[in-house]
Amino acid sequence: MLNLVDKGLGAAVFTFTAISVLSSLPASAKSPPEGFWLTSDKTIVVALGACEKGSSKLCGIIAGLPGASSDEDLARYKSQLCGLPVLWNLEWAREDKSWERGKILDPETEKVYDLRASIKGSQLSLQTIGENGKPGESMTWQKITTFKEACW
């Protein structure tokens, strides 16, 4: 389905694991985003944490596919989607109180978009950045602690 090396995503995103959720992400972020987040359509769980040990940048990988029980495509590609880096290199912008200058992969279209994100309680608001810096698609992910169809 996806060849990440050919996509130029780099080795750094492969070092993130769901187990290494404890990180050196900025303490100034009042609600650190480490943990598990359910996508807006409730089909994918993304594990967020530091991109690498000691990194202050935020990355995310697919950690669960609860939608696989009802979506044949998700079920068919589960082995390829599990562990897939979908969000990387978000940096904490203290002045804006948000995560900025990151990238997000749409696994369905294989397109990569610029991204910014902010946290409000148990919700992560994601905003893609289109051409000329104009806002693109908005998504809201929900923080969760348990989920079905885990990748491990």
FIKOLZA-1660 file (N, C-alpha, C; in steps of 0.1 Angstrom, whole numbers, plus 5000, padded with zeros to 4 digits):
% residues 152
   i   px   py   pz ch aa at
   1 5008 4988 5000  A  M  N
   1 5000 5000 5000  A  M CA
   1 5009 5013 5000  A  M  C
   2 5017 5015 5011  A  L  N
   2 5025 5026 5011  A  L CA
   2 5040 5022 5013  A  L  C
   3 5049 5028 5006  A  N  N
   3 5063 5026 5008  A  N CA
   3 5068 5038 5014  A  N  C
   4 5070 5039 5028  A  L  N
   4 5074 5051 5035  A  L CA
   4 5088 5056 5031  A  L  C
   5 5097 5047 5028  A  V  N
   5 5110 5051 5024  A  V CA
   5 5109 5060 5011  A  V  C
   6 5101 5055 5002  A  D  N
   6 5100 5063 4989  A  D CA
   6 5093 5076 4991  A  D  C
   7 5085 5077 5002  A  K  N
   7 5077 5089 5005  A  K CA
   7 5086 5099 5012  A  K  C
   8 5098 5095 5015  A  G  N
   8 5108 5105 5021  A  G CA
   8 5104 5109 5036  A  G  C
   9 5097 5100 5043  A  L  N
   9 5093 5104 5056  A  L CA
   9 5104 5103 5066  A  L  C
  10 5116 5097 5063  A  G  N
  10 5127 5098 5072  A  G CA
  10 5127 5087 5082  A  G  C
  11 5139 5084 5088  A  A  N
  11 5141 5074 5098  A  A CA
  11 5135 5078 5111  A  A  C
  12 5135 5091 5114  A  A  N
  12 5131 5096 5127  A  A CA
  12 5117 5092 5131  A  A  C
  13 5108 5091 5122  A  V  N
  13 5094 5088 5126  A  V CA
  13 5093 5073 5129  A  V  C
  14 5102 5065 5124  A  F  N
  14 5102 5051 5127  A  F CA
  14 5106 5047 5141  A  F  C
  15 5113 5056 5148  A  T  N
  15 5118 5053 5161  A  T CA
  15 5107 5055 5172  A  T  C
  16 5096 5062 5169  A  F  N
  16 5086 5063 5179  A  F CA
  16 5079 5050 5181  A  F  C
  17 5076 5047 5193  A  T  N
  17 5068 5035 5197  A  T CA
  17 5058 5039 5207  A  T  C
  18 5047 5032 5207  A  A  N
  18 5036 5034 5216  A  A CA
  18 5041 5033 5230  A  A  C
  19 5051 5024 5233  A  I  N
  19 5056 5022 5246  A  I CA
  19 5063 5034 5251  A  I  C
  20 5070 5042 5242  A  S  N
  20 5078 5053 5247  A  S CA
  20 5070 5066 5248  A  S  C
  21 5058 5065 5254  A  V  N
  21 5049 5077 5255  A  V CA
  21 5055 5087 5264  A  V  C
  22 5063 5083 5274  A  L  N
  22 5069 5093 5283  A  L CA
  22 5081 5099 5275  A  L  C
  23 5082 5112 5276  A  S  N
  23 5091 5119 5267  A  S CA
  23 5096 5132 5273  A  S  C
  24 5103 5140 5265  A  S  N
  24 5107 5153 5269  A  S CA
  24 5099 5164 5262  A  S  C
  25 5087 5161 5259  A  L  N
  25 5078 5171 5253  A  L CA
  25 5078 5183 5262  A  L  C
  26 5076 5195 5257  A  P  N
  26 5076 5207 5265  A  P CA
  26 5067 5207 5277  A  P  C
  27 5073 5210 5289  A  A  N
  27 5065 5211 5301  A  A CA
  27 5055 5223 5300  A  A  C
  28 5058 5232 5292  A  S  N
  28 5049 5244 5291  A  S CA
  28 5036 5241 5285  A  S  C
  29 5035 5230 5278  A  A  N
  29 5022 5226 5272  A  A CA
  29 5014 5221 5284  A  A  C
  30 5003 5228 5287  A  K  N
  30 4995 5225 5299  A  K CA
  30 4989 5211 5299  A  K  C
  31 4985 5207 5287  A  S  N
  31 4979 5194 5285  A  S CA
  31 4987 5186 5275  A  S  C
  32 4997 5180 5279  A  P  N
  32 5006 5173 5269  A  P CA
  32 4997 5162 5262  A  P  C
  33 5000 5161 5249  A  P  N
  33 4991 5153 5240  A  P CA
  33 4995 5138 5240  A  P  C
  34 5005 5134 5249  A  E  N
  34 5009 5120 5248  A  E CA
  34 4997 5111 5252  A  E  C
  35 4996 5100 5245  A  G  N
  35 4986 5091 5247  A  G CA
  35 4979 5086 5235  A  G  C
  36 4967 5081 5236  A  F  N
  36 4959 5076 5225  A  F CA
  36 4947 5085 5221  A  F  C
  37 4946 5087 5208  A  W  N
  37 4936 5096 5203  A  W CA
  37 4927 5089 5192  A  W  C
  38 4914 5090 5193  A  L  N
  38 4905 5084 5184  A  L CA
  38 4902 5095 5173  A  L  C
  39 4903 5091 5160  A  T  N
  39 4901 5100 5150  A  T CA
  39 4886 5104 5149  A  T  C
  40 4883 5115 5142  A  S  N
  40 4869 5120 5141  A  S CA
  40 4859 5110 5136  A  S  C
  41 4863 5101 5127  A  D  N
  41 4854 5091 5121  A  D CA
  41 4854 5078 5130  A  D  C
  42 4861 5078 5141  A  K  N
  42 4862 5067 5150  A  K CA
  42 4867 5054 5144  A  K  C
  43 4875 5054 5134  A  T  N
  43 4880 5042 5128  A  T CA
  43 4895 5039 5131  A  T  C
  44 4902 5050 5135  A  I  N
  44 4917 5048 5138  A  I CA
  44 4920 5054 5151  A  I  C
  45 4929 5047 5158  A  V  N
  45 4935 5052 5171  A  V CA
  45 4949 5056 5168  A  V  C
  46 4953 5068 5171  A  V  N
  46 4967 5072 5169  A  V CA
  46 4974 5074 5183  A  V  C
  47 4986 5068 5184  A  A  N
  47 4994 5070 5196  A  A CA
  47 5003 5082 5194  A  A  C
  48 5002 5092 5203  A  L  N
  48 5010 5104 5202  A  L CA
  48 5021 5104 5213  A  L  C
  49 5033 5109 5209  A  G  N
  49 5044 5111 5218  A  G CA
  49 5056 5117 5211  A  G  C
  50 5067 5117 5218  A  A  N
  50 5079 5123 5213  A  A CA
  50 5083 5115 5200  A  A  C
  51 5089 5122 5190  A  C  N
  51 5093 5115 5178  A  C CA
  51 5105 5106 5181  A  C  C
  52 5114 5110 5189  A  E  N
  52 5125 5101 5193  A  E CA
  52 5127 5103 5208  A  E  C
  53 5135 5095 5214  A  K  N
  53 5138 5096 5228  A  K CA
  53 5145 5110 5230  A  K  C
  54 5140 5118 5239  A  G  N
  54 5146 5131 5242  A  G CA
  54 5142 5142 5232  A  G  C
  55 5133 5139 5223  A  S  N
  55 5129 5149 5213  A  S CA
  55 5117 5157 5219  A  S  C
  56 5117 5170 5215  A  S  N
  56 5106 5178 5219  A  S CA
  56 5095 5179 5208  A  S  C
  57 5097 5172 5197  A  K  N
  57 5088 5172 5186  A  K CA
  57 5078 5161 5188  A  K  C
  58 5066 5163 5184  A  L  N
  58 5054 5154 5185  A  L CA
  58 5052 5146 5173  A  L  C
  59 5051 5133 5174  A  C  N
  59 5048 5124 5163  A  C CA
  59 5036 5114 5167  A  C  C
  60 5031 5108 5157  A  G  N
  60 5020 5098 5160  A  G CA
  60 5020 5087 5150  A  G  C
  61 5016 5075 5155  A  I  N
  61 5015 5063 5147  A  I CA
  61 5002 5057 5149  A  I  C
  62 4997 5049 5139  A  I  N
  62 4985 5042 5141  A  I CA
  62 4987 5030 5151  A  I  C
  63 4979 5030 5162  A  A  N
  63 4980 5021 5172  A  A CA
  63 4968 5011 5173  A  A  C
  64 4958 5015 5166  A  G  N
  64 4946 5006 5167  A  G CA
  64 4936 5010 5155  A  G  C
  65 4929 5000 5151  A  L  N
  65 4919 5001 5140  A  L CA
  65 4905 4996 5144  A  L  C
  66 4898 5004 5153  A  P  N
  66 4885 4999 5157  A  P CA
  66 4875 4998 5146  A  P  C
  67 4878 5006 5135  A  G  N
  67 4869 5005 5123  A  G CA
  67 4871 4993 5115  A  G  C
  68 4881 4985 5118  A  A  N
  68 4884 4973 5109  A  A CA
  68 4873 4963 5110  A  A  C
  69 4865 4963 5121  A  S  N
  69 4855 4953 5123  A  S CA
  69 4843 4956 5113  A  S  C
  70 4842 4968 5109  A  S  N
  70 4831 4972 5100  A  S CA
  70 4835 4977 5086  A  S  C
  71 4848 4979 5084  A  D  N
  71 4853 4984 5071  A  D CA
  71 4863 4974 5065  A  D  C
  72 4859 4969 5054  A  E  N
  72 4867 4958 5047  A  E CA
  72 4881 4963 5043  A  E  C
  73 4882 4975 5039  A  D  N
  73 4895 4981 5035  A  D CA
  73 4904 4982 5047  A  D  C
  74 4899 4987 5058  A  L  N
  74 4908 4987 5070  A  L CA
  74 4912 4973 5074  A  L  C
  75 4903 4964 5074  A  A  N
  75 4906 4950 5078  A  A CA
  75 4916 4944 5068  A  A  C
  76 4915 4947 5055  A  R  N
  76 4924 4941 5045  A  R CA
  76 4938 4946 5047  A  R  C
  77 4939 4959 5050  A  Y  N
  77 4952 4965 5051  A  Y CA
  77 4957 4967 5065  A  Y  C
  78 4951 4961 5075  A  K  N
  78 4955 4962 5089  A  K CA
  78 4970 4960 5091  A  K  C
  79 4975 4950 5086  A  S  N
  79 4990 4948 5088  A  S CA
  79 4999 4959 5083  A  S  C
  80 4994 4965 5072  A  Q  N
  80 5002 4976 5067  A  Q CA
  80 5000 4989 5074  A  Q  C
  81 4988 4991 5079  A  L  N
  81 4984 5004 5086  A  L CA
  81 4989 5004 5100  A  L  C
  82 4989 4993 5107  A  C  N
  82 4994 4993 5121  A  C CA
  82 5008 4997 5122  A  C  C
  83 5011 5007 5130  A  G  N
  83 5024 5012 5132  A  G CA
  83 5028 5023 5122  A  G  C
  84 5019 5026 5112  A  L  N
  84 5022 5036 5102  A  L CA
  84 5023 5050 5108  A  L  C
  85 5034 5057 5106  A  P  N
  85 5035 5071 5110  A  P CA
  85 5025 5080 5102  A  P  C
  86 5017 5087 5109  A  V  N
  86 5007 5095 5103  A  V CA
  86 5008 5110 5107  A  V  C
  87 5016 5113 5117  A  L  N
  87 5017 5127 5121  A  L CA
  87 5032 5128 5126  A  L  C
  88 5039 5139 5122  A  W  N
  88 5053 5140 5127  A  W CA
  88 5058 5154 5127  A  W  C
  89 5068 5156 5135  A  N  N
  89 5075 5169 5136  A  N CA
  89 5067 5181 5140  A  N  C
  90 5057 5179 5148  A  L  N
  90 5049 5191 5154  A  L CA
  90 5058 5197 5165  A  L  C
  91 5060 5210 5165  A  E  N
  91 5068 5217 5175  A  E CA
  91 5058 5226 5183  A  E  C
  92 5061 5226 5196  A  W  N
  92 5054 5235 5205  A  W CA
  92 5057 5249 5203  A  W  C
  93 5046 5257 5200  A  A  N
  93 5048 5272 5198  A  A CA
  93 5042 5278 5211  A  A  C
  94 5050 5282 5220  A  R  N
  94 5046 5287 5233  A  R CA
  94 5037 5299 5232  A  R  C
  95 5041 5308 5222  A  E  N
  95 5034 5321 5221  A  E CA
  95 5019 5318 5216  A  E  C
  96 5018 5308 5208  A  D  N
  96 5004 5305 5203  A  D CA
  96 4997 5294 5211  A  D  C
  97 5004 5288 5220  A  K  N
  97 4999 5277 5228  A  K CA
  97 4993 5266 5220  A  K  C
  98 5001 5262 5209  A  S  N
  98 4997 5252 5200  A  S CA
  98 5009 5245 5194  A  S  C
  99 5006 5234 5188  A  W  N
  99 5017 5226 5181  A  W CA
  99 5016 5230 5166  A  W  C
 100 5028 5233 5161  A  E  N
 100 5028 5239 5147  A  E CA
 100 5040 5233 5139  A  E  C
 101 5039 5236 5126  A  R  N
 101 5050 5232 5116  A  R CA
 101 5052 5217 5115  A  R  C
 102 5041 5210 5117  A  G  N
 102 5042 5195 5115  A  G CA
 102 5036 5191 5102  A  G  C
 103 5036 5177 5101  A  K  N
 103 5030 5171 5088  A  K CA
 103 5020 5160 5093  A  K  C
 104 5011 5158 5084  A  I  N
 104 5001 5147 5086  A  I CA
 104 4999 5140 5073  A  I  C
 105 4998 5126 5074  A  L  N
 105 4996 5118 5062  A  L CA
 105 4981 5113 5062  A  L  C
 106 4975 5115 5051  A  D  N
 106 4962 5109 5049  A  D CA
 106 4964 5095 5043  A  D  C
 107 4963 5084 5052  A  P  N
 107 4966 5071 5047  A  P CA
 107 4957 5066 5035  A  P  C
 108 4945 5072 5033  A  E  N
 108 4937 5068 5023  A  E CA
 108 4941 5074 5009  A  E  C
 109 4946 5086 5009  A  T  N
 109 4950 5093 4996  A  T CA
 109 4965 5093 4995  A  T  C
 110 4973 5089 5005  A  E  N
 110 4987 5090 5006  A  E CA
 110 4993 5104 5004  A  E  C
 111 4985 5114 5006  A  K  N
 111 4989 5128 5006  A  K CA
 111 4994 5133 5019  A  K  C
 112 5004 5141 5019  A  V  N
 112 5010 5147 5031  A  V CA
 112 5006 5162 5032  A  V  C
 113 5002 5167 5043  A  Y  N
 113 4997 5180 5045  A  Y CA
 113 5005 5187 5056  A  Y  C
 114 5007 5200 5056  A  D  N
 114 5012 5208 5067  A  D CA
 114 5001 5208 5078  A  D  C
 115 5005 5209 5090  A  L  N
 115 4996 5207 5101  A  L CA
 115 4999 5216 5113  A  L  C
 116 4988 5220 5120  A  R  N
 116 4990 5226 5133  A  R CA
 116 4979 5220 5142  A  R  C
 117 4981 5220 5155  A  A  N
 117 4972 5213 5164  A  A CA
 117 4971 5220 5177  A  A  C
 118 4960 5219 5184  A  S  N
 118 4958 5225 5197  A  S CA
 118 4950 5216 5206  A  S  C
 119 4951 5217 5219  A  I  N
 119 4944 5208 5228  A  I CA
 119 4934 5216 5236  A  I  C
 120 4922 5211 5237  A  K  N
 120 4912 5217 5246  A  K CA
 120 4906 5206 5254  A  K  C
 121 4910 5204 5266  A  G  N
 121 4905 5193 5274  A  G CA
 121 4909 5180 5269  A  G  C
 122 4899 5172 5266  A  S  N
 122 4902 5159 5260  A  S CA
 122 4900 5158 5245  A  S  C
 123 4901 5170 5239  A  Q  N
 123 4900 5170 5224  A  Q CA
 123 4913 5176 5218  A  Q  C
 124 4917 5170 5207  A  L  N
 124 4928 5175 5199  A  L CA
 124 4923 5181 5186  A  L  C
 125 4924 5194 5184  A  S  N
 125 4919 5200 5172  A  S CA
 125 4931 5201 5162  A  S  C
 126 4929 5195 5150  A  L  N
 126 4939 5195 5140  A  L CA
 126 4935 5203 5128  A  L  C
 127 4944 5211 5123  A  Q  N
 127 4940 5220 5111  A  Q CA
 127 4951 5218 5101  A  Q  C
 128 4948 5213 5089  A  T  N
 128 4957 5212 5078  A  T CA
 128 4959 5226 5073  A  T  C
 129 4971 5228 5067  A  I  N
 129 4974 5241 5061  A  I CA
 129 4975 5239 5046  A  I  C
 130 4967 5246 5038  A  G  N
 130 4966 5245 5024  A  G CA
 130 4977 5254 5017  A  G  C
 131 4975 5255 5004  A  E  N
 131 4984 5263 4996  A  E CA
 131 4983 5278 5001  A  E  C
 132 4994 5285 5000  A  N  N
 132 4994 5299 5004  A  N CA
 132 4991 5301 5019  A  N  C
 133 4993 5290 5027  A  G  N
 133 4990 5291 5041  A  G CA
 133 4976 5292 5046  A  G  C
 134 4967 5290 5036  A  K  N
 134 4953 5291 5040  A  K CA
 134 4948 5278 5047  A  K  C
 135 4939 5279 5057  A  P  N
 135 4934 5268 5064  A  P CA
 135 4928 5257 5055  A  P  C
 136 4931 5245 5058  A  G  N
 136 4925 5234 5050  A  G CA
 136 4915 5227 5058  A  G  C
 137 4916 5214 5059  A  E  N
 137 4906 5205 5066  A  E CA
 137 4908 5206 5081  A  E  C
 138 4897 5207 5089  A  S  N
 138 4898 5206 5103  A  S CA
 138 4893 5193 5108  A  S  C
 139 4899 5188 5118  A  M  N
 139 4895 5175 5124  A  M CA
 139 4896 5176 5140  A  M  C
 140 4888 5169 5147  A  T  N
 140 4888 5169 5161  A  T CA
 140 4889 5154 5166  A  T  C
 141 4900 5151 5173  A  W  N
 141 4902 5138 5178  A  W CA
 141 4900 5138 5193  A  W  C
 142 4895 5126 5198  A  Q  N
 142 4891 5125 5212  A  Q CA
 142 4901 5116 5219  A  Q  C
 143 4906 5121 5231  A  K  N
 143 4916 5113 5239  A  K CA
 143 4908 5101 5245  A  K  C
 144 4915 5090 5244  A  I  N
 144 4909 5078 5250  A  I CA
 144 4919 5070 5258  A  I  C
 145 4915 5061 5266  A  T  N
 145 4924 5053 5274  A  T CA
 145 4923 5038 5270  A  T  C
 146 4912 5033 5265  A  T  N
 146 4911 5020 5261  A  T CA
 146 4904 5019 5247  A  T  C
 147 4907 5009 5240  A  F  N
 147 4901 5007 5226  A  F CA
 147 4902 4993 5222  A  F  C
 148 4893 4990 5212  A  K  N
 148 4893 4976 5206  A  K CA
 148 4902 4976 5194  A  K  C
 149 4906 4965 5189  A  E  N
 149 4913 4963 5177  A  E CA
 149 4927 4970 5177  A  E  C
 150 4934 4968 5189  A  A  N
 150 4948 4973 5190  A  A CA
 150 4957 4966 5180  A  A  C
 151 4967 4973 5177  A  C  N
 151 4977 4967 5167  A  C CA
 151 4987 4957 5173  A  C  C
 152 4988 4956 5186  A  W  N
 152 4997 4947 5192  A  W CA
 152 4991 4936 5200  A  W  C
% end
